[in-house]
């Protein structure tokens, strides 16, 4: 699918704090490249958590249809949520692109999107697009019902526990993130949950539950190696009760795509998924690396809903 022949006007939404302030430091160079390559654009910078979604809505209200995010997976998550949560413009009319400037850049890794600024911007001029599925997750937080759109991978159980911990003590880089993953493993206590998907139901103590649209999360981990971004199905990976030492020994499998070969880890594909806790301890939820809330949680699919500019 191609954009119209007339040159697009890009609404750029940049997170100046991404990758330790790299976007703010390198913005003059980015802007020189934009002008050198002939981009027509306007730019706004995010100021706080959740601001990117508001800026997306404002851009669409002003007639913008080409959106370029500059930032990491968190900024990417907010912008996609902004596209689908607003009520003024059909998301099918929006062309969405990302210039990856984060620590993990997991969603960009799925598509081979270049992190080199010049190479990325040159590729954008081609306006080649694909359609990607989007997930809608409904959950609880502080006793209230909420919903959120996500574009990459959602994690529950230990993944949700890590997400909540990282709000209190954010990781500064990939190595720091991995250190915290190991550190928090000693604190995590498995709780029992029920997972219902496409007519099946599983009850157990789970180390982790991952629901993916794309393959990569956590800085290159492949917890849902069976994920396909446009097949209309969630990839579901379930890890049952595993000794914590064994979890550490499995680290290489997290990255090389062989995690489903472990006897206590299983992979499925499903159009809808529901997770409920059994007992008094809720199962925690994160999506695209952002902590959201807790069970009961329900995932529904929006097939080929996002137009991605590669």
C-alpha positions in Angstrom: 0.0 0.0 0.0 1.3 3.4 -0.9 0.6 6.9 0.4 -0.8 9.5 -2.1 1.7 11.0 -4.5 1.6 14.5 -3.0 4.3 15.0 -0.3 3.0 14.4 3.2 3.2 16.9 6.0 4.6 15.1 9.1 3.5 15.9 12.7 6.5 14.9 14.7 6.1 14.1 18.4 9.5 13.7 20.1 10.3 12.6 23.6 13.4 14.7 24.6 14.1 12.4 27.6 14.4 9.3 25.5 17.6 7.2 25.9 18.9 9.4 28.7 18.2 12.7 27.0 19.7 11.7 23.6 16.8 13.1 21.6 17.2 16.5 23.2 20.9 16.5 22.7 20.7 15.4 19.1 17.7 17.3 18.0 19.7 20.0 16.1 21.3 17.3 14.0 17.9 15.5 13.5 16.4 18.8 12.3 19.2 19.5 9.9 18.6 16.0 8.3 14.9 16.6 8.1 15.5 19.9 6.2 18.3 18.4 4.1 16.0 15.5 3.0 13.1 17.9 2.2 10.6 16.9 4.9 7.6 19.1 5.5 6.9 19.0 9.2 6.1 20.5 12.5 7.4 19.2 15.9 6.2 19.1 19.5 8.0 17.7 22.5 6.5 15.6 25.2 6.7 17.0 28.7 5.3 14.2 30.9 3.9 10.7 30.9 0.8 10.4 28.8 1.5 13.6 26.9 2.3 11.9 23.6 -1.2 10.6 23.3 -2.7 14.1 23.9 -0.4 15.5 21.2 -1.5 12.8 18.8 -5.1 13.8 19.3 -4.3 17.5 18.8 -2.4 16.7 15.6 -5.3 14.7 14.2 -7.8 17.4 15.1 -5.6 19.9 13.1 -5.9 17.7 10.0 -2.6 15.8 10.4 -2.6 12.2 9.1 1.2 11.5 9.0 2.6 11.0 12.5 6.3 10.5 13.3 7.3 9.5 16.8 10.8 10.0 18.0 11.6 8.0 21.2 11.6 4.6 22.6 9.1 1.8 23.2 7.2 3.9 25.8 6.7 6.8 23.4 5.7 4.3 20.7 3.1 2.8 23.1 1.6 6.2 24.0 1.4 7.4 20.4 -0.4 4.2 19.2 -2.8 4.4 22.2 -3.4 8.0 21.2 -4.3 7.1 17.6 -6.9 4.5 18.8 -8.3 6.2 21.9 -9.3 9.4 20.1 -12.8 9.7 18.6 -12.3 12.2 15.8 -10.4 10.5 13.0 -10.7 6.9 11.8 -7.3 5.2 12.6 -7.3 3.8 9.1 -6.6 7.3 7.8 -3.4 7.6 9.8 0.1 6.9 8.6 2.3 6.1 11.6 6.1 6.0 11.7 8.7 5.7 14.5 12.3 7.0 14.6 13.6 4.6 17.3 15.5 6.5 20.0 15.0 4.2 23.0 17.0 1.7 25.1 15.3 -1.5 23.8 13.7 -0.5 20.5 11.8 -3.8 20.6 8.9 -2.9 18.3 11.3 -1.4 15.7 13.3 -4.6 15.8 10.3 -6.6 14.6 10.3 -4.6 11.3 14.1 -4.0 10.9 13.6 -0.3 11.4 17.0 1.4 11.4 18.2 3.3 14.5 20.6 5.4 12.4 18.8 8.7 11.9 19.8 9.4 8.3 19.0 5.9 7.1 15.7 5.9 8.9 14.6 9.2 7.5 15.7 8.3 4.0 13.6 5.1 4.2 10.6 7.1 5.3 10.7 9.0 2.0 9.7 5.8 0.3 6.4 5.7 2.2 6.1 1.9 2.2 3.5 0.7 4.6 2.2 -2.5 6.2 -0.9 -3.1 8.3 -0.5 -4.4 11.9 -2.9 -5.9 14.4 -3.5 -3.9 17.6 -4.6 -5.2 21.0 -7.1 -3.7 23.4 -6.7 -4.8 27.0 -9.3 -4.1 29.7 -8.1 -4.3 33.3 -8.5 -3.1 36.9 -6.5 -0.5 38.7 -7.3 0.9 42.2 -10.7 -0.7 42.0 -11.6 1.0 38.8 -12.0 -0.5 35.3 -9.6 0.8 32.6 -8.7 0.0 29.0 -5.6 0.5 26.9 -4.4 -0.1 23.4 -1.0 -1.8 22.8 1.1 -2.5 19.8 3.8 -5.0 20.9 3.8 -7.4 23.9 1.8 -7.5 27.1 3.2 -9.4 30.1 1.6 -10.6 33.3 2.6 -12.3 36.5 6.4 -11.7 36.9 6.5 -9.3 34.0 3.7 -7.2 35.6 5.6 -7.4 38.9 8.8 -6.1 37.2 6.8 -3.3 35.5 5.4 -2.1 38.8 8.8 -2.2 40.4 10.4 -0.2 37.5 7.9 2.7 38.2 9.6 3.1 41.6 13.1 2.5 40.4 13.5 2.9 36.6 16.3 1.2 34.7 18.8 3.5 33.0 20.0 1.1 30.3 19.7 -2.5 29.1 22.3 -3.9 31.5 20.6 -2.1 34.4 17.3 -3.6 33.3 18.6 -7.1 33.2 20.2 -6.6 36.7 16.8 -5.6 38.1 15.1 -8.5 36.4 17.4 -10.9 38.3 17.2 -8.8 41.5 13.4 -8.8 41.6 13.2 -12.5 40.9 14.1 -13.2 44.5 11.2 -11.1 45.7 8.5 -12.5 43.4 5.9 -14.9 44.7 3.9 -16.9 42.2 0.1 -16.6 42.5 -2.6 -18.8 41.0 -4.6 -17.7 38.0 -7.0 -18.9 35.3 -6.3 -18.2 31.7 -9.2 -18.6 29.2 -8.6 -18.4 25.5 -10.6 -19.5 22.5 -12.7 -22.1 24.4 -9.8 -23.5 26.5 -9.1 -22.8 30.2 -5.9 -23.4 32.2 -5.5 -23.0 36.0 -2.1 -23.0 37.6 0.6 -21.0 39.3 2.3 -19.1 36.5 5.8 -17.6 36.4 4.9 -15.5 33.5 2.1 -15.0 30.9 2.9 -13.1 27.7 0.5 -11.9 25.1 2.2 -10.7 21.9 1.4 -9.0 18.6 5.1 -8.8 17.7 8.0 -11.0 18.8 10.5 -8.9 20.8 10.3 -7.3 24.3 12.6 -6.6 27.2 15.5 -5.4 25.0 15.5 -8.3 22.5 13.9 -11.1 24.4 11.6 -13.4 22.4 9.0 -14.5 24.9 6.4 -14.9 22.1 8.5 -16.2 19.2 5.3 -17.4 17.5 3.9 -13.9 17.1 3.0 -12.6 13.7 2.0 -8.9 13.6 -0.8 -9.2 11.0 -2.4 -12.7 11.4 -5.3 -11.6 13.5 -4.2 -13.7 16.5 -2.4 -13.0 19.8 0.6 -15.2 20.5 0.2 -16.6 24.0 3.1 -17.9 26.0 2.5 -19.5 29.4 5.3 -20.4 31.8 4.1 -22.6 34.7 5.8 -22.9 38.1 9.6 -23.0 37.5 12.3 -23.0 40.1 14.0 -19.5 40.2 17.4 -20.9 39.6 16.1 -22.7 36.5 14.6 -19.4 35.3 18.1 -17.9 35.4 19.5 -20.9 33.5 16.9 -20.3 30.8 18.2 -16.8 30.0 19.7 -17.8 26.6 16.3 -19.3 25.5 14.6 -15.9 26.2 16.8 -14.4 23.4 17.3 -17.1 20.9 13.6 -17.9 20.2 13.7 -21.5 21.7 11.7 -20.8 24.9 8.8 -22.9 23.8 11.0 -26.0 23.7 11.0 -26.0 27.6 8.6 -28.6 29.0 6.9 -26.2 31.4 6.5 -23.4 28.8 3.8 -23.6 26.2 2.8 -21.5 23.3 -0.7 -20.9 21.8 -2.4 -18.5 19.4 -5.8 -17.0 20.2 -8.2 -14.2 19.1 -9.2 -13.3 22.6 -7.8 -14.0 26.1 -9.0 -13.5 29.6 -6.9 -13.8 32.8 -8.4 -14.0 36.3 -6.7 -14.5 39.6 -7.6 -17.4 41.9 -7.5 -16.4 45.6 -6.7 -13.1 47.1 -3.6 -12.1 45.2 -4.2 -10.3 41.8 -2.0 -11.0 38.8 -0.2 -7.9 37.6 -0.2 -6.5 34.1 2.2 -4.5 31.9 1.9 -3.7 28.2 4.7 -2.5 25.9 6.8 -2.1 29.1 4.3 0.2 30.8 2.7 -1.0 34.1 -1.1 -0.8 33.8 -2.9 -2.7 36.6 -4.2 -6.1 37.5 -6.7 -8.9 37.0 -9.3 -9.5 35.8 -7.8 -8.7 32.4 -9.3 -9.2 29.0 -7.5 -9.0 25.6 -9.4 -8.4 22.3 -8.0 -8.1 18.8 -8.2 -5.3 16.3 -7.1 -6.9 13.0 -4.7 -5.0 10.7 -5.8 -1.7 12.3 -2.6 0.3 12.3 -0.9 1.5 9.1 2.9 1.4 9.8 5.3 3.3 7.6 8.4 1.1 7.4 
